[in-house]
Amino acid sequence: MSDKIQKNILWALLDKYERSSFFRDEKQPTRRILLKLYDGGKSDFPYYDIEKSERRISVNRAVVELAELDLLSFEWMKGERDHIIAKVWLNTDRLEFAYEIAERKSKSDVVDEICLELLDMHEQVSAPWLKTFFHDAYTEVSKRRSIASSIPADKEERNNLFKVFSAIDNMNNIELTERVFSLLCFGDSKKFERVARSRTISILRKYFECDDDTRDEDILRQVGIVKYPEQFEFCGKVSLVIKTEVVDFAYLRFGSSISISDLVRGDLVISPYVKRILTIENRANYIEYIQKNKADDELVLYHAGQYSPSKKLFFLAIKERMPEGSIWEHWGDIDYGGFTMLARLRREVLNEIKPFRMDTSELVNYKHLTASITMQYAEKLRSLITKQELQDCYDCINYLIENKVRLEQESMLVESAD
């Protein structure tokens, strides 16, 4: 029993030491690393209950034995010598021995181990966002001498997370369902969900552009992890040539879809009569548009949220086959998410993509249907002003910030009031 109490006391003292600025700054402590065992009915070590003599005596014995090993010093409560201990403090000159007796790896050793792991992962991965993540994590851990919130302290949990990121890095623009991805990582179709999904999503939210209310499955889609195989929806004069066969989608007046598997095994052909390509973020707007507004010389693509690597290949295939003289426009929410999607399309697909119905006049026209935003959200919008891809949208973004509003695309389905 005494050995267990000794270890618990040492763990409590070492916890306090590792939370101190002396540990973080790697300096010799200039004040005591101290626990108050009894302070007017309060205690930093709750097991020490003076009303329970067996506990009091066993803790007193453990403290005296640790003091004899020169691992700590202590002080009796005034007038209660050999009865009640008031405080104990760590002998920081004997830290290495304290860790040994406590059977605990020092936080310094753990931090050094994690730093080496992060540097190793930084060298292994190639995706820019993963490079940035591991650089940021290493910088935080090494500077603060503390484990970053995004990095699990438990080695097995860290290994699980690193397996996930290595697998994502090696996917090479392919698309996998969550269950298949989990099998790839762990040989277990449900383990990803159990041990790493939540932390992975939290990290992706930080390193990928997304709105506050972006669904978890939409976050994972950006790295190619999907619930179901994705279908690319569109409407217009497009055909797919597979060997000697031609699939003509032009006759399907109210839309078609194609999978990445069919896309890569065939050759996409866009009619030379197509003069305008339009991507639409929201499904309701997409359906409404192709049913009521689409012109014969338009090719309309359903964009959905932030797109996956496979949908990026679809967009790039459209770009490569755009008829000469045609234009590409994008219609999305007039908010942070909508503008980050436009910026990403311009950055990754075609710089000349123009915004459609994403300007100040729409905000004025649908003023009664705008939603208010928080100061925090306004700060996120302000970060868009630094993006060169959005220079022509600065006036609209500034209007959102100054008036603290946003406009969802579905609102435009409502007839505007004169």
Residue, then its C-alpha position, 0 to 999 in steps of 0.5 A: m500500500s505504501d508503494k502505491i501511495q508513494k507513487n501517487i504522491l510523486w505523480a501529483l508532484l511531477d504533474k505540477y512540475e510539468r505544468s510549471s514555467f520551469f519545465r516549459d522554459e527548461k530552467q531550474p525551479t526558483r520556488r518550491i513545487l509544492l502540494k498542500l496536504y492539509d490546509g484548513g480542510k482543503s488538500d491538493f492530495p484528496y486521499y489525505d483525509i485526517e478524519k480517517s486515521e488509516r489513510r493519514i498514517s499511511v500517507n504520513r509513512a509514505v511521505v517520510e519514506l520518500a523524504e528519506l530517499d531525498l525525493l521530497s521535503f515536508e513540513w508538519m502542521k504547526g502543533e501537530r508534529d508526527h500527526i498531520i503533514a501540512k505540505v510536501w515539496l519536490n526535490t528538483d535536484r533528484l528528478e531523474f530518481a523521482y521518475e524512476i521510483a514513480e515508474r513514469k516517463s518524464k514529460s521531457d522525454v515524451v516531448d522529445e519523442i513526439c518531436l522526433e515523430l513529428l519531424d519524421m512524419h513531416e519528411q514522409v508526407s507530401a501533401p502541402w496541408l500535411k506538411t503545414f500541419f506537422h510543421d505547426a505541431y512540431t513548432e508548438v510542441s518544441k516551443r511550449r515543451s507541452i503536447a499540442s492539443s491536436i496530438p494525442a499524448d498516448k502513443e497508440e492513439r498517435n500512431n493511429l492518427f499518423k496511420v490515417f494521415s499517411a493513408i490520406d497522403n497516399m490516396n493520390n486523388i482516389e475516392l474511398t468510402e469510410r469503411v474501405f479507408s478504415l480497412l486500408c488503415f487498420g484492417d478493420s472497417k470500423k476502427f477509423e470511426r472508433v479511434a481517429r475520425s473525430r480528431t481527424i475532422s477537427i484537424l481538417r477543419k483547421y487546415f481546410e477552408c470550410d464554414d462553421d456549419t460544414r458537415d463532418e462528411d463534407i470535411l472528409r470528402q475534401v480528402g477523398i473519404v466519402k460515405y458513398p461513391e460520389q456521382f457528378e451531376f450535370c445538365g447539358k450537351v455532353s457525351l462520353v466516348i468509351k472505346t467505340e460507344v458514345v453515351d450522349f447526355a444531351y437528351l436528358r433535359f433534367g440532368s445526368s450523372i457520372s461516376i469517377s470510374d466511368l469518367v477515367r475510362g472514357d473521353l468526355v466531349i462537350s458540344p462546341y455549341v456550349k457557350r457558358i458553364l455554370t457551377i451551382e453550390n446548392r442542390a435546390n438551386y441546381i434543380e430549380y435552375i435546370q428545370k426553369n432557367k437553363a439555356d440550350d447553350e449552357l452546361v450546368l454542374y452541381h458543385a455541392g460543398q467543398y469538393s473531393p479530389s475525384k470531383k476536382l478531376f471532373f472539373l479539370a476534365i470539363k476545363e480541358r474540354m471547354p469549347e473555345g470562347s466559352i465562359w465559366e461562372h460559379w453561383g454559391d452562397i454569399d458568405y465565407g463558404g461560398f467565397t472560399m469555394l470560388a477561390r478554390l475553383r480559381r486556384e485549382v481549376l480555372n482562374e477566369i471563373k466568374p462569380f454569378r449572383m454573388d455581389t452587393s446588389e443581391l445582398v441589397n435585393y434580398k436584404h430581408l432574407t439575410a442572416s446575421i453573423t457573429m464578430q468571430y465570423a466577420e473575422k473569418l470573412r476579413s481573412l478573405i480580403t488577403k486572397q488574391e483570387l478574390q480581388d473582384c469580390y472585395d466590395c461584396i465581402n466588405y459589405l458582409i463585414e460592415n453589415k454583419v450579414r450573410l446570404e444563403q443561396e436558397s434565399m434567392l429561390v424566393e421572388s425578390a420584392d420590388 
